[in-house]
Amino acid sequence: MLKRIAAVLALLSTLALAGCGYNDLQRQDEGIKAAWSEVLNQYQRRADLVPNLVNTVKGYAAQEQQVLTEVTNARANVGAIKATPELINDPVAFQKFVQAQNQLQGALSRLLLVAENYPQLKSDALFRDLQSQLEGTENRIAVARNRYIKSVQEYNTTVRQFPTNLTAMLFKMDVKPNFTVADEAAVSAPPKVDFAKPPPATATPSKS
């Protein structure tokens, strides 16, 4: 008899949780984690390209030390932030991570533009391959970020609307930080280098 009562209570509890949006919150939370993992995967892919890209540019433009150092430092700053799953629950840490990634993206854009002054670098097969991989990665980052944005939007809406907001408060499930529109606009477009542009007349290719 007691087992039957316990089973009935368990069933009622399950139905109550389902009805108050608990299952939806859990499903959406897992969706956010999956989307965030893909964002991190693409960010790591970009970071992995940096050393080879820097070394290739250095081979033809070692004098561009400021830009090379900027990229190297930006990559180090990104690596210094531990991108744990908990990061998406901490708005302050999340923002620092996003800023570090934006700095790396900006530094890489400036590094690629340096190639305009070095015709031999632009024609180097390895450089062109790395540049193509980087552009493809930036596109993948934009897609992954967009999926994360939509996942967080769905989850945050559920967290804030009635009556699921009561369930969210009960289980301490807060809204999660998201990429802002300004951030998205800043990094959604991949860095571009116009290989058709003629080099400046004063440019002198060098190789060390």
C-alpha positions in Angstrom: 0.0 0.0 0.0 2.8 2.4 1.0 4.6 1.6 -2.2 1.5 2.4 -4.3 1.1 5.7 -2.5 4.8 6.5 -3.0 4.4 5.7 -6.7 1.3 7.9 -7.0 3.1 10.8 -5.3 6.1 10.4 -7.5 3.8 10.4 -10.6 2.1 13.6 -9.3 5.4 15.2 -8.6 6.6 14.4 -12.1 3.5 15.8 -13.7 3.7 18.9 -11.5 7.3 19.6 -12.5 6.5 19.0 -16.2 3.5 21.4 -16.0 5.5 24.1 -14.3 8.2 24.1 -17.0 10.9 22.4 -15.1 11.6 19.9 -17.9 11.6 22.7 -20.5 14.2 24.6 -18.4 16.4 21.5 -18.1 16.1 20.9 -21.9 16.9 24.4 -22.8 19.8 24.6 -20.3 21.4 21.5 -21.9 20.9 23.2 -25.3 22.8 26.2 -24.1 25.6 24.1 -22.9 25.9 22.3 -26.3 25.8 25.6 -28.2 28.4 27.1 -25.9 30.7 24.1 -26.4 30.5 24.7 -30.2 31.4 28.4 -29.7 34.4 27.4 -27.6 35.4 24.8 -30.2 35.5 27.4 -33.0 37.3 29.9 -30.7 40.0 27.3 -30.0 40.3 26.5 -33.7 41.1 30.2 -34.3 43.6 30.3 -31.5 45.3 27.2 -32.9 45.9 29.0 -36.2 47.7 32.0 -34.6 51.2 30.6 -34.0 51.6 29.4 -37.6 50.2 32.6 -38.9 52.5 34.8 -36.8 55.5 32.7 -37.8 54.6 33.0 -41.5 54.2 36.7 -41.3 57.4 37.1 -39.3 59.3 35.3 -42.1 58.5 38.1 -44.5 57.8 41.1 -42.1 59.8 40.6 -39.0 59.9 44.4 -38.6 56.2 44.4 -37.9 57.0 43.6 -34.3 54.2 45.7 -32.8 51.5 43.9 -34.7 53.1 40.4 -34.1 53.4 41.1 -30.4 49.8 42.3 -30.2 48.5 39.1 -31.7 50.6 36.9 -29.5 49.5 38.8 -26.4 45.9 38.7 -27.4 46.1 35.0 -27.8 47.7 34.6 -24.4 45.0 36.7 -22.8 42.4 34.4 -24.3 44.2 31.3 -23.1 44.5 32.8 -19.6 40.7 32.7 -19.2 39.4 29.3 -18.2 36.3 28.7 -20.4 34.5 26.3 -18.1 30.8 25.6 -18.4 30.3 27.8 -15.3 31.4 30.8 -17.3 28.0 31.1 -18.9 26.5 31.5 -15.5 28.7 34.4 -14.5 27.9 37.6 -16.5 31.1 39.4 -15.4 33.4 36.5 -16.3 31.5 36.0 -19.5 32.0 39.6 -20.6 35.7 39.4 -19.9 36.0 36.3 -22.0 34.1 38.0 -24.9 36.3 41.1 -24.7 39.4 38.9 -24.9 38.1 37.1 -27.9 37.2 40.4 -29.6 40.7 41.7 -28.9 42.2 38.6 -30.6 39.9 39.0 -33.6 40.9 42.6 -34.0 44.6 41.9 -33.7 44.3 39.2 -36.3 42.5 41.5 -38.7 45.4 44.0 -38.3 47.9 41.3 -38.8 46.3 40.2 -42.1 46.2 43.7 -43.4 49.9 44.0 -42.9 50.2 41.6 -45.8 49.2 44.4 -48.2 52.7 45.9 -47.8 54.5 42.6 -48.6 53.7 41.1 -52.0 55.9 38.0 -51.4 54.0 37.3 -48.2 50.7 37.6 -50.0 51.8 35.1 -52.6 53.1 32.6 -50.1 51.1 29.5 -50.3 51.2 28.8 -46.6 50.0 32.3 -45.7 47.2 32.1 -48.2 46.1 28.8 -46.8 46.2 30.1 -43.2 44.3 33.2 -44.2 41.6 31.1 -45.8 41.3 28.8 -42.8 41.0 31.9 -40.5 38.3 33.4 -42.6 36.4 30.1 -42.6 36.8 29.9 -38.8 35.5 33.4 -38.3 32.4 32.4 -40.3 32.0 29.3 -38.1 32.3 31.4 -35.0 29.6 33.7 -36.2 27.3 30.7 -36.9 28.1 29.1 -33.5 27.5 32.4 -31.7 24.2 32.9 -33.4 23.0 29.4 -32.3 24.1 30.2 -28.7 22.3 33.6 -28.8 19.1 31.9 -29.9 19.4 29.1 -27.2 20.0 31.7 -24.5 17.1 33.8 -25.7 14.7 30.8 -25.5 16.0 29.8 -22.1 15.9 33.4 -20.7 12.3 33.9 -22.0 11.2 30.7 -20.2 13.0 31.8 -17.0 11.3 35.1 -17.0 7.7 34.3 -18.0 4.9 33.1 -15.7 4.5 30.5 -14.4 7.9 29.0 -15.2 9.6 31.9 -13.5 8.4 30.5 -10.2 10.0 27.2 -11.0 13.2 29.0 -12.0 13.3 30.9 -8.8 12.6 27.7 -6.8 15.5 25.9 -8.4 17.7 29.0 -8.6 17.9 28.9 -12.4 18.8 32.5 -13.4 19.0 34.1 -16.8 22.3 33.6 -18.6 24.5 36.2 -20.2 24.4 36.6 -23.9 26.4 38.2 -26.7 25.2 41.8 -27.2 24.2 43.2 -30.6 27.3 45.4 -30.6 29.6 42.5 -30.0 27.9 40.4 -32.7 28.4 43.2 -35.2 32.0 43.6 -34.2 33.1 40.0 -34.8 30.5 38.4 -37.1 32.3 39.5 -40.3 35.6 37.7 -41.0 38.8 39.7 -41.5 39.3 40.5 -45.2 42.4 41.0 -47.2 42.1 42.3 -50.8 44.7 40.4 -52.7 43.8 42.3 -55.8 44.9 45.6 -54.3 48.2 46.8 -55.8 51.0 47.2 -53.1 52.1 50.7 -52.2 54.9 52.0 -54.3 57.2 52.4 -51.3 56.8 48.8 -50.1 59.9 46.7 -50.0 59.5 43.0 -49.4 61.9 41.5 -47.0 62.6 38.1 -45.6 64.5 37.1 -42.5 
